Amino acid sequence: MTLTNNGLVAQLATDDQRRIERHCKPVDLKTGDILSAPHTPHAHVHFLTTASVALVVRHSDGSGLAVGLTGQEGAVGLQHALGLGAGNLTLQVQRGGKAFRADGEAMQRLVARRAHLLRAFAVYLWGFSQEVASLAAASQTHDIKSRLANWILLSHARNGHDDLLLTHAHLADMLGVRRAGVTLAAVELKELGLVDYQRGRIHILDLDGLRAVAKRPALNNGLPQA
């Protein structure tokens, strides 16, 4: 697994890829790891290859809502490359796997010298912001079944697997709902022939059917577009 297995890096010029690689080291991320949280000093950029990371807004009581999911198509912590702080988001690993970690300050210095790199990161972040807006809107306007279908689609797009290691407890945490609500919604999706599931694992049977339930078009390989 190399850095260019990351979709964002793969789009860059070879020279920019090499410059980024000098600042990166491969890391193994574990499911449930917290890469960053509000008011923490960690300032790393993670270019993901086989892992996926959820962007979660946490409340003081521990409850929260996932507003984004990043996988092999992109990176998390890019705001550090632009000289910005962690903000209000918690970065939580959903699927353990490989990534490449770079120091945020080193990336900031690199971006300051490379206008094309700055634009590439800005375009990616703009595209990702559209996904955040979509998820936020869905949390207010769609029922749990639609939102669950949407999160399953996102998880598939971010890592390209039909078999997803997702527990009902985790899904409830991501959607900001009770676990019982997720269980009922999962039963409905199974009865529609869209998914099958066993303890801690969901198998996708019908992507088009899930898109219809989620009320969304096909994702473009999970890659945000400008």
VEXKEVO-957554 format. One record per atom (N, C-alpha, C): x, y, z. Coordinates in steps of 0.001 Angstrom, whole numbers, plus 524288, in hexadecimal, padded with zeros to 5 digits. Example, Ala and Ser with C-alpha at 12.3 -4.5 7.8 and 13.67 -1.06 7.14 Angstrom:
2
833867E9C681E788300C7EE6C81E78833907F31C81E78832327F73681BA8835667FBDC81BE4832648001E81EBE
# end
This chain:
226
803517FB5C8000080000800008000080379804DB80000802A1808587FC30805C080D157FBCB80242811E17FC5E804BF8165C7FCEB801DF81B377FDA27FE3D81C537F90C7FFCF81AC57F4537FC9881BDE7EFBE7F7C1818677EF6C7F724814C67F31C7F22F811F77F3857EDEB8157B7F5C17EF82819EF7F7CA7EBC181DD17F99A7E9D3820F97F4EE7E4A68217F7F4697E269824047EFD57E3E5829B27EF377E43D82C927F37E7E5AA832147F3327EB40832B87F14F7EECF82FB47F37F7F450830047F1F47F50882E2F7EC587F21B82A337EAC37F2A88280A7E57D7F16E82C127E1467EE3C830017E2857ECD5834067DEB37F112838277DE057F4C5838517E1987F8B383C717E1917FD1383B4E7DDB67FFEB83F627DC548049183EBC7D9148089783B717DBFE80BB8838977D90A80F90835117DB5F8132D837EB7DF21814C083CAB7DDC58184283FA47E12A815AA840D97E664810A4842467E63C80DD78435B7EB1A80D2883E617EE5180C2F83A067EBB880BBF835077EE78810BF833D57F17981528834A27EEEC81A30833807F16A81B3B837257F5FF819C583C087F56E81A9983FC87F9AE8174D83E5E7FE758127483CC77FD8A80F1F83B1F801E28114F836398046D81318832978013B8150982D9A8033E8199C82E52806FB81CC5832478061E8213F833458098B81F8D8347A80F2481AD98365D80FBA818EF837DE814EA8156C833BB81758814A682F61814A3810E582B6F8166B81387826948189F810C98241181C2D8125981EE481DF180D7B81B7181E1580E088167681C9C8097E812F381CAE807DA811BE82243802C88117C82321800AE810398284C7FC2180C6E827B57FB478096982BC67F6BF805F082C197F2CC8086882FCB7EE318096882DCD7EA0980BAC830FA7E6548075E832BE7E4B9807A28379C7E13B803AD839C97DBB3805D883A467D7E68026D8395E7D272803F1839EA7D17C8065583F4D7CF0B80AE583F547CDEB80D978443B7D20581184845E07D6A581174843677DAB48154A844AF7D8A481AD7843EA7DA3781E61847537D907823ED846BB7DDF88269A844C17DDC88288983FF97E25D82B0983DA37E2DC830B783F467DE748331D8405A7DE778389E841D77D944839E0844727D96283D8B848077D4A583F4684AB57D5318451284BE57D0D9847CA84CD87D13684D5E84E1B7D4D484E62852BD7D7EB8527E852427DB538544D856847DFBB8506C857BD7E12D84D30853F27E5A9849BB854AB7EA3B84BCF8517A7EF0B84AC9853347F39484CF8850857F52D84A0F84B947F2CB8457A84A937F4648426C8460D7F34B8456F841067F7168459F83D907F6758486A8389E7F8E884532834427F63D8410C832C77F82F83DA482EAC7F45E83D7882A1A7F68983C95825887F36E83B6E820E57F3E78359981FDE7EF80832FB81F187EF8382D6581DE27ED6082C91818667F0B482A8D814F37EF02828FB80FC17ED86823338101F7E8928220880F6C7E69481CC68106B7E71D8194D80B9C7E8468145780C827E89B8109B8082F7E4BE80C1C808D47E4AF8099680D567E0C88057E80E3A7DD4E806A8812EC7DEA380A83815FD7DB7480BFD81A877D73680FD6818E57D3448107281C3A7CF6F814A381B927CEB481759820CE7CDAD81C6D820917CD5481FA9825477C85E822F2825167C55E822BD8294B7C09D825DC829BF7C1D082B1482C4F7BF3B82F2782A767BF908345982CD07BAAC835138301B7BB69835938352F7B70983571838D77B6E483A7383C157B23A83CA583C9D7B15D840F3840457AF9183E8F845697B2A883F418498C7B16483D0C84EAB7AF3E84146852507AB5B83FAC855757A934843258596A7ABA7841DF85EB37AAB584532862817AD2584484867A07AB6E83F7F86A537A6D783D76868F37A4FA8389F86B607A6E8833BC868957AA3F8346D8649B7AC6682FFF861C17A96682E7E85CEE7A4A48306185C627A1A282F43857A97A3E38325B8531E7A26F830DD84E707A49C83399849FB7A1D683251844F37A3FE8344D840AC7A1E08337D83B747A65A833A2837927A6BD82F9A834567AABA82F8A8303F7A8FB8330C82BC67AC698367C82A127AB2283A17825D27AE8A839278210A7B1A183505821247B4DB833CA81CA37B7B582EAA81D697B96382C638190F7BC698278B819327C06C827BE814DC7C54C826EB816407C99E82723812847CC38821D18122E7CDB18204980D757D05F81B5780CA87D4F381BFA808FD7D5C18181C805A77DA5E818098024E7DA6581C737FE4A7D5F181F117FDA07D5AE8234F7F9D47D80E828617FBD77D903828CB800FA7DA8682DE2802FF7DDEE82DC2807CE7DD80831E380AE07E0D68329480F757DDC183551813B57DF78834A6818847DD3D8377F81CF17E19683AA981F837E01783F16821BE7E3ED8428D8241F7E652846658204D7E426846CE81B917E65F84A5B817AA7E6388500C819627E2B58515581D0A7E282856C281EDC7E7B185868821447EA9A8549F8236B7EFB1855E7825BB7F3918579B821857F2FD8557281CCF7F660857078187C7F52D85C99816BD7F09D85E888182F7EF16863DE816DA7EFC68679581B747F229865A581FAE7F336868EF824317EEA3869A0827DA7EAC786619827867E6198667882AC67E6448627482F247E2FF863388331D7E2E785FB2837957DF4185B16836CE7DE928581683AFB7DB6E8535583AB27D5A38547683A197D3D98591283BCB7CE5085A4D83B6C7CB198572D83F537C6298564483E037C295853A3841997C1CA84DE08405F7C4E384BBF83CE47C4148466483B277C7AB8428B83DF27C58B83DF283EFF7C89683981840DA7C962835CF83C477CE388344183B597CF718309B8371D7CFED82B29839697CC36827CE838297CBDE8229483A707CC4C81E758362E7CFE881ACC836D87D0B9816B6832EE7CC0981300832E87C9858128982E597C53080EDA82DD67C72C8097D82C337CA6A80965828357CCA7804788265C7D28D804B2827127D4A68013782A277DA468011082AE27DD107FFB1825D67E1C9801BF8252F7E4BB800A3820747E98780414820087EB738049381B4A7F0528076181A467EF5380D1E818FF7F32B8104E81A657F321815D78190D7F8BE817CF8190E7F96F81C88817167FE8481F20817497FDCD8243381A5580109824E181E57800878294E821EA804D082D4E820DD803378324682094806ED8368D81FD88061183AA58241280A4583D22825C1809E484152829998072B84606827268036C8483C829F98006184C8C827E3803A3851568269680760852AE829EC80A968574B828F280E13856828242F8101E851C98238581356850AC81EEE8101A85129819F680B4284F4881A24807D884FB68159A80668855648148D805CE8586B818A78049585DF6817F680908860C88152E80DD785F96816B48125A862028141B812A28605980E678116885B6880D558118F8597B807F580D6585C27804A6808AE85C74806AB8045F85ED8803C4805778649B802AC808138673E8064B8094786CCA8059780CD586DB0800E780FC4869B47FF598136386A337FAF181136867F07F5E180CC08653F7F62B80AB6862657F19F8050D863F77F0A880446867CA7ED2D7FF06869CF7EC2B7FB59865997EA157FD5E862287E6BD7FA0E85E057E4917F83485A497E8DC7FB968595D7ECA87FA30855E87F0FB7F605858787F4687F6A685D797F5537F2C28605E7F8577ED70860117F5B47ED5D860D17F0977E85D860A77EDD37E5FF85B317EE077E932857287ED667E731851CA7ED897E4A6850997F2C87E71F852417F6FF7E4EB851597FC367DFEB854857FCF57DFEC8595F7FB0E7DB5185CB27FBA47D6B185A7E7F89B7D7AB858917F3E37D381856347F0B97D152851657F3747D4CF84E337F5967D302849887F8637CF9A84B117FD0A7D15E84ED5800257CE6A85067804C97C92E852D4803527C907855C17FF0C7C40D857F37FD447C0518538E7FBD27C23684FBF7F8E27BEE484B5C7F76B7BCFC848627FC257C0718479F7FFED7BEED844B7804997BADA847B7807B97BB3384CDD807A57B7638500780A807B1E484F37808637B17084DED803597AC4A84CE18011E7A9FD847DE803627AD5A84404804547AB9783F27806C47A9E68402480C677ACD98436180F257AB6A844C1814827A60C8475C814977A52E84AF7810F67A02584DA9810B879BBD849D480F9D79CB38462080C28798BF8423980AD07975183EDD80F8079B4683D178126979A3A839E1817037975F83CF981B3C798EA841D881BEF796578451A81FDD79099845E881E8178F81846D88198278A1884791817DA786F484292818927895383E1F817357869A8391D817B278537837ED81D5A7888583995820FB7877A83880826847828783B3A82867780ED83F4F8259D77C46842418272077777840DB823E47783E83EB581F39773DA83DF881BA2772B18384F81A427765A834AC81B2C7759882F3A819A6774A782BCB81E70771E58277481D9177109823C8821D8775E782074822BA775D981D64826E377A7C81A588285277BE38166C824167780181407821A97791C8102F81D9377C18812AB8191177A788174B8175A77D2C81A038131B782B681B81814AD7834B81D5F8197A7887181F0481B4978C1781A5881BF2789FB815F481DC578D2A8113A81E3A78EEA80F63818DD78B5580F5A8151678CC180DD980FC27910A8116780DA57909F8167080EC97947E81A3380CFA799D78192280F5E799FD817F38147C79F04816F2817057A179811E6814FE79E4B80E0B813E97A04B809308119A7A2A280A4E80C3C79FFC80D8A809207A20A80F01803FE7A733811F1804787A77681593808217AC5381875808FC7B0BD814C980A8E7AF9A8113480E107B39380D8280FE57B58A80A2B80B647B1FE80899807FA7B383805908035A7B6E5808D17FFB57B55280DAF7FEC27B83A811077FB2A7BDA8812477FD2F7BE2D813028023F7C332814938046E7C737810338046C7C57C80B4F8046B7C940807018047C7C85E802E18004A7C406803257FD817C31C7FFA67F9217C1DD7FA107FA907BFE17F9297FF4E7BEA87F3DB801077B8C57F328801897B6DC7EE957FFD37B1597ED448009D7B0627EB338061B7B4727E924808937B40E7E74D80DF97B6317EB85811927B2EB7ED72815007B4527F1CA8186A7B4187F01D81E187B8487F13A820F27B8787EFFE826877B6197F48C8298C7B0FC7F44B82A497AE217F88982CCD7AA497F644830BC7AB047F7828359F7A7547F5B98399B7A2BE7F98C839F279E5E7F7A883C01799DB7FB1083CBA79B197FF6F8409679E4A7FE478448479FC480247848557A2E0806A5845B67A6938052C842597A9AA8091A83F927A63680C5083BF27A2C7809B58390D79F5B80C7C8356C79BCA8104783852799CF80EA483CD67968C8122183FF7799A5816EC841AF79E908161B843177A1F881A66844AF7A2DD81E25840287A3D681C0983B777A4CB81F50836EA79FEE8226E8356279B6582007835CD7968F822958342479417825E58386D7961E8256A83D3479400828778417E78E93826C88431878D96821A1842DF7886E81F868443D7891781AFF8480A784B3818FD849FF784EA8148084D7B7861880F8C84A63788BA80BE284CF778A23806F784A6F7854B8040584888781108044184B8777C4880188849F277A4B8038B844B677AF0808A1843C17794880ADA83EC877C67808B883A3C781838081283B01784D5805D5836EE7835C80027835EF782567FD4183A14780E87F7BF8397D77BED7F73183640778007FA5B83757773217FA258345C774057FBA582EA9777307FFAC82DC27784F801568286977B527FD278257277F027FA8F82815782067F6658259777E847F1D38241577ABF7F0988276F776FD7EC6F82635773EC7EDD7821487724D7F2BD820D076F657F47381C31772B97F3FA81744777A67F5938179077B1C7F52D8130277BF37EF7A8117C77C517EC188155B77CF87E68381449778147E447811C87738C7E5BF813BA76EA47E3C98119076DCE7E5A480BF876FFF7EA2580A9F76FB47EC1D80543773A57E979801AB777047E633803DB77AF37E37C800C377F997E6D07FF48780797EB018023D784BA7EEA1800FD789CE7ED36803BB789667EB018085F78E057E97180B5D78CE17E45180E287910C7E1D180FBC790B37DD82813707945C7DEEC817E1793657DCFE81C71796E77DE4F820B9797117DA00824C579BA47D9A48271579C907D65C82B9C79EE97D9EA82FBF7A0037D7D98342E7A1FF7DB0F8387C7A6F37DDFF836DC7A6A77E31D836C37AB2C7E65B835A27ACBB7E6A482FF37A9867E49F82C687AAF57E48A826DE7A61D7E569823847A6967E8D481FA37A2667E9D181BE57A4647E87D816737A15A7E5768138C7A2BE7E41280E2B79EE07E6B080A777A0E77E9C0806CF79D9F7EC928031379BE87E8E77FEB5796D47E8DB7FDA3794A97E5927F97D792D17E8C27F4CD7911C7ED947F5AB78EB07F0A97F17E7900A7F66E7F236794217F8367EF75795CC7FDA87EFF2791AA8016B7EDEA78F55800347E96178B61803B27E72F786B08042D7EAD3785347FFD57ED30780E37FFFF7F0E678224803557F59F786F5802F27F7847889C8063B7FBE77888B80BFF7FA6978A3580D367F5A178A29812AF7F3E678497814CC7F3C4780F5811867F21277B82813417F1E57797B8146E7F76477AB4811077FB12778FA811DC8007677BAD8169D802D6780B18174780193783BA81BA9803B47826D820D68011B77FAE820947FCA277E1C8254B7F9C7782DA828547F7E578683825797F59F78B2B828117F39E78CFC825687EEA778FA8828517EB19791DB825F97E666796BC822E67E7B2798D7820437E3C379DA681D4A7E4867A220820F27E5DE7A56581F507E98C7AA1F822417EACF7AE28821727E68C7B15A825647E59A7B579825017E1B57BA4E8229E7E4387B9FA81D7C7E5567BE4981AAE7E7D67BFC481D027ED1A7BC1C81FCF7EF6B7BD21821FC7F4927C08B826CC7F4897C1FC828C97EFE77C5A582D267EFA57C2BC832497EF167C33C835D57F2C77C0B283AE67F24A7C27B83DB37ED5E7BEDE840597EAD57C010843057E5FC7BF26848E17E6947C24584BF77E3E37C18B851A27E3F47BD48853327E028
# end
